[in-house]
Amino acid sequence: MIALEIIVLLGTIFIGVRIGGIGIGYAGGVGVVVLTLLLGLQPGSIPTDVILIIASVIAAISAMQVAGGMDYLVDLAEKILRKNPRYINYLAPLITYTLTLFAGTGHTAFSMMPVIIDVAKSTNIKPSAPLSIAVVASQIAITASPISAAVVYMTGILEPLGMSYLSLLGIWILTTFCGCMITAFLVSTFSSLDLSKDKTYQERLAQGLVSKPKGHNQRNITSSAKLSVGFFLIGVLFVVAYACAISNNIKLIDPVVLPRDGAIISFMLVVASLIVLFCKVKPAQIPDSSVFKSGMVACICVLGVAWLGDTFVKAHIEGIKTYASAMVTDYPFLLAVGLIFGSMLLYSQAATAKALMPAVIVALGIDSGNIENAYIVVASFAAVSALFVLPTYPTLLGAVQMDDTGSTKIGKYVFNHSFMIPGLLSIGISVALGFILAPLML
């Protein structure tokens, strides 16, 4: 029966990946039906809190996009890139990392891709180098963003065990940022970056399939666009400040009436309301924005896949605890390996954390009276960002499609694509740094 359940689990996820996009969420629902009604498992928990956080953050970002705020941020980033084109391999991931840290979603990377490609071509650098690191950085930064569903969930289960909210956030920001920048250095140092020597590029150039660099794109930046960014930034700062104020270490607000996830949801809705009211945004335009559409797709994907994963995990929690306790205690790095495989299949940092972390914490015997092994969980958290392993994630596919030079590609053997090495390097370095830093700061 276990073998059959695993076949259903992996099979439905594989079908969803083949369908693509929102299809993986649909397939997750099919898997839940098969596991519960046909194979007799008890349904797992629906990740309502994760979905609501994603939806509320997307609601605020969508309002900001309609107000022109995303154009304003992209314009600022483009100016930085075009003034320093030689350092694009460092600046591109820095910008996408910062945007994700700020917005709580990696889909903001879409807006930067055309700029990265154009600047790379004008500097005779293969766009695959800055694009691959930038896409990976936009995914890993989810595990450091104070308003991402994954971070909110992890701090929610770790802080009651005695860990400081600020310490956790500090560890994840420092390790993931350094991981991305060290990877940028390694790619810049050891990769072949000369675009003119790339055979695929030369072939596409001869066929007239490569457009010439366009230069700076003039955008009409209004005062409403700048104001919308200001509202969103203030909202993020309020979220961080409130999360600190209710933390067990500070306790400025006690008793806590509004929990952290409720605060993020309500604060983001307040931000969206302010943008609509003061930035002259028509609410009817918000559902048509690209950010809103991609965010709602993410919600359905998390709903189906996380529910499916939790259904399977809960049915075998005792076996998982026994196996994980023995393996991870003896070989702590194996948790990161497990999370990489989990995120590869579950397609979401928050879904992976919610499906696997509670079982791991129980298996390691971590509680408020024993946090000796807690550093393993904290250090390995960045590994839930391995969404790049299967070359089907939207930002990854977007980068491949937008790079008309052909340097960013999906290989013949599926896994040998442009994002694999930068992705594994970034996660590996982030986790390694976490194992050094977490024991010192917790």
N, C-alpha and C positions, 0 to 999 in steps of 0.2 A: 504493500500500500504506500509506503514511504516513497519507493521508486516511482510509482504512478503519480503521486502528488508532486514530486520534483519535476516529472515530465510535463505535467499540467502547468506548473509555475513557470518553468523556463520556456515551454512551448508557447504559452499565451504572450509572454513578454517578447519572444522572438517574432511572433506574428505581428504584434503591435509595432515593433521596430521596423519591420518590413513595410507596414502600412505607412508609418511615419507620422510626425506631427501629433495631432490630438488622438490619432488611432491607438497609441500606446495606452492611453487612458481607457478607451473603449475596451481594448483587449484585457486590461486589468479587471474590468467588470465581468467579462466572460469567465475569466479565471476564478473569480470569487464564486460565481454561480456553480461552476463545475466542482470546485472544492467543497462547497457547503451542501448543495442539493444532491449531488451525485456521489460524492465521496464521504459525506457525513461529518466534515469538520465544522467547528463552531466559527462563525464569522468573526474576524478581528475588528479592531476599533477603526472607525472612520477618522482620518486625520483632520477633523474639523478646524482645530486651532491653526494648524499650518495653512490650510486653504484660505481661511479668513484673513490671516496676516498677509499672504500673497495678494489676495484680492484687494485689500485696503491700500497696500503700498502701490499696487498697479493703478488703482483709482486715482491716487494723488499724482503719480508720475504721468498718467494719461492727460490729466487736466493741465499739468505743466507743459506737456508736449503741445497740446492744442494752443496754449497761450504763447508758444514760441520759445519756451524755456530750454528745450532740448537743442533747438537751433543755436541758441545763445551759447550753451555749453560746448557744442561742437565747433562753433566759430572760435571760441577761445582756444580749444584744443588744436584746431587747425593752424592757428597763428603760431602756437608753440612749436608744432612739428615743422612748419615751413621755415621758421627762423633757425631751426637746428636740424636740418635734414640728415646730417651725417650720424646723428645719435638716434635715429628712428627706432633701432632695435631695442633701445632702452626707454625712449619716450612713449612709444606706442603701448607697451604693456603697462607703463606707469599711468597713462591716461585711462586705459580701460579698467585697470585695477581701481583707480580713484573713483571713476564713475560708478562702478559696482558697489564699492564701499559706501558711497554717498546715496545710491538709489536702492540698494538691496536686491537688484536683479541684474543678471549678466546680459540681458537682451539689449541694454544700452550700447553694447559693442557694435551692433548693426550700424549705428549712425556714424561710427568712426572708420568702418572698413573702406569705403571709397576714398577717404582722405589718406589713409595709410598706404593704399595701393598707389595712388597718384604720386605721393611724395617719394615712395620707394622707387618707382619707375624713373622719376626725374633725377634721382641720385644714382641710378644704375645698380640698385640693390634688389635682389630677388624679393618680391613682395611676400613670399612664403615665410621668410625669416621673421619680420616684424608681425605679420598677420598671425602666424601660429602661436607666438608667445603672447600676443595681445588677447587672442581668443581664450587661451589657457588661463591667463591672468584674470580675465573677466569671470571665469568659473570659480577659480580658487578664492577670489576675493569674497565670494558668498560666505565662506567660513570665517570671515573677519568683519563683515558688515553688521553693525549693531541693530539694523532694522530688517535683516534677512530672517526668514522663518527658521532656517537651520540654526542660526546663532541663538535666536530667542528660545528655541526648544532646548538646545544644549545647556544654556545658562540656567534655564528653568529646572532642569533635572540635576545639575551639578551644584548650584548655589546652596540648595537645602542640605547638601552634604558637607557644607562648611567652606566651600571655595568662593573667593571674592569675584564679583562680577567684573570689576575693573582689571583684576589680575588675568582672568580668562580672556577678556577682550584684548588686553595688552599682549599676551602670549600669541594669540591667533593673528593679530595684525602684524606683529614684528616677524614672526616666523614665515608667514605666507608672503609678505612683501619681500623679505630677503630671499626667499625661495625663487620668486619670479625674477628678481633682479640678477641673482647669481646665474640663473638659467639664461637670461638675456646675454650675460657676459660669455658664457660657454658657447652659446649659439653663434655669437658675433666673432668669437675667437677661432672656433674650429670648423665652422660651416663655410661652404663655398658660396659667397654672396654676390659674385659678379654676374649680373643679369645678362650681359651681352654674351657670355659664354654658355648660357643655358640652351640646350638643343631644342627643347620644346618651345621656348620663347622664340628662337630663330625661325622655327617652322611656322609658328602662328603669325609672326611678324611678316614673313614672306607671303602668307595667305591673306594678309590685310585684316587679321582678326584682333590686333592689338591697337587700342586707341592711344593717341598721344597724350602726355600729361596736360591737364587742363589748367593748372595753376589755381590760385585761391578762388574759392567760390564766394561771390558777394552775397551776403544775406541781409535781409532787412530786419535788423534787431530793434524791436520796440521797447519802450519802457515797461510795458506789460510783461514782456518776456523776461526781463531782468527781475521784475517784481515777483514773478512766479517762482524763479529760482531762489530768491530770498525767502519766500514763504516756506518752500520745501526744506531749505537748509535750516531754518529756525525750527521746523518741525522735527528734523533729525536730532538737533541739539537738545530739544525738549525731551525726546525719547531717551537719549543717553542720560540726561540729567535726572529724569524721573526714575529710570532703572537703577541709577546709583543711589538715589534717595531712599528707595524701598529695599535696597540690598541688605542682607543680614549684617554686613560689616559696618554700615553707616547708619541705617535706620533713622533717617530724618523724618520719614513718614511711617508712623506706627500707631494703630494698626493699618494694614494695607487694605484699602477699600477696592482699589482698581489694580488688578494684577498686571504684570509686565505685558503679556500678550494683549490684554484688553486695552492697555494704554497705547500700544503701537497702533492697534486697529482704530481706536477713537481719535488719536492725534493725527493719523494720516487722513481720516475723514474730515477732520477740522481743516487740515491743510488744503484738501481738495475744495472744501467750501469757500475758504478765503480766496483761492485762485479763481474760482468761478465768479465770486462776487466782485472782486477788485481788479481782475485782469480782463474783464469783458469776454469771458469764455462762454460760448453757447453749449449748454449741457448735451444737446442732441449730437454735437460733433464728437464728443468724447468716446462713445463706443466705436466710432469709425477709425480711431487712431491706431497706428501700428502697434504701439506699446500695449494698448488695451487688449487687442486681439491676441497678441502673443502671451500676455499675462493670463487671460482666460483659458487659453490652451494649456498653459502650465498648471492651472488649477485642476483641470479635468485629468491631466496626466498624473498629478500627485494623488488625486482622489482614487483613481482606478488602481494604479500600481502600488501605492502605499497600503491601501486596503488589502490588496492581494498578498503583499509581502507579510503584513501583520497577521493575516489569517493563517498562513503557513507557519510563521515563527511561533505563534501562540500554541499551535497544535503540538509542537515539538520542543517547547521551551526547556523542559527538564534535560533532554538529551543535549540540546545546544549549550546549556549551562555547564554540564559536566565536561563536554568536549572542549568548549571555549576556555574554561577555567584551567584545564591541564595544559592546553597548547599555548595560550597567551601568557600565562604565568611563566612558563619556561622560555618562551620565545616571544617577547612583547611586540616585536615588529610584525608578527603575523596578523595582529589586529588591523594594521594598516593595509596589509594585503587583502584581508577579508573585506574591508570597507571599499577598496578599489573594485573588487568584483561585484560587491553589492550595488554600488552607485552605477557601475556599468550596466547593470540590469534594471535597476529601479529608476534611473534617469533623473534623479533629483537629489540634491544634497539633503534637503529636509526629510524627504521620504526615506532615504537611507538611514539617516540618524534615528528617525522615529522607529523604523523597523528593527534595527540591530542594536542600538546603544543600550536600551533598557536590559536586554538579555545579557549583554557583555558586562554591564555594571553589577548585575546580580551574580554572574558567573565568577567575577573577580572578588566577590565578597566586599564590595565597596559600600559603605554606609557612613552615617555621621560619626560613628565611633572608630571607623577604620578607612582612612583615605590613602593608605600606603601605596596602593596600585592605581590611584586615580590619575597619576601623571601619564599612564599609558593611554587612557581614554582621551585626555586633553591633547597629548602630543599627536595622536593618530587622527584627530578630527579632520585635518586638511585632506585626508585620503577619500573623504566622501565626495570629492570634486572630480572624480575620474569619469566625467560624462563624455570625455573626448575619445575613450577607448573604441567604442563603436562609432564609426564615422557617419552618424545619422542625426546628431544634435543640430538644432536649427542654426546656431551661430557658426558652427563648423561648416555646415553645408553652404551657408551664406558666403563665407570667406572663399570657399572653393569656386562658387559660381561667379563671384564678383571679380576674382583675379583673372583678367583676360590674358595675362602672360603665360598662364598654364603652369607656373612654378608651384602653386598651392594645389595639391592633388590628393586623390584617394588612390592608393596603390592597387596593383593587380590582385594582391592577396588580402585586400580589405583592411587588415590591421597595419600595413606598412604605409600609413598616410602621413601627411606633413605635421600632424599635431601630436603624434605618439611620443616621440623622443622629448620634445619640449615639455609635454604634459607630465610624463613619468619623472623627468628630472625635477620639475617644479614641485611635484608632490613629494618625491623622495627627499629633496633638500629641506622642504618645509617640515616634514615629519621628523627628520634627523635633528633639525634645530629645535623642534618641540621636545624631543627626548632630552636635549641638553638644558633647555630653558625651563620647562615645566617643573621639574623637581626643585629648581631654585626659587621659583616664584610662588608655588602653591604652599 
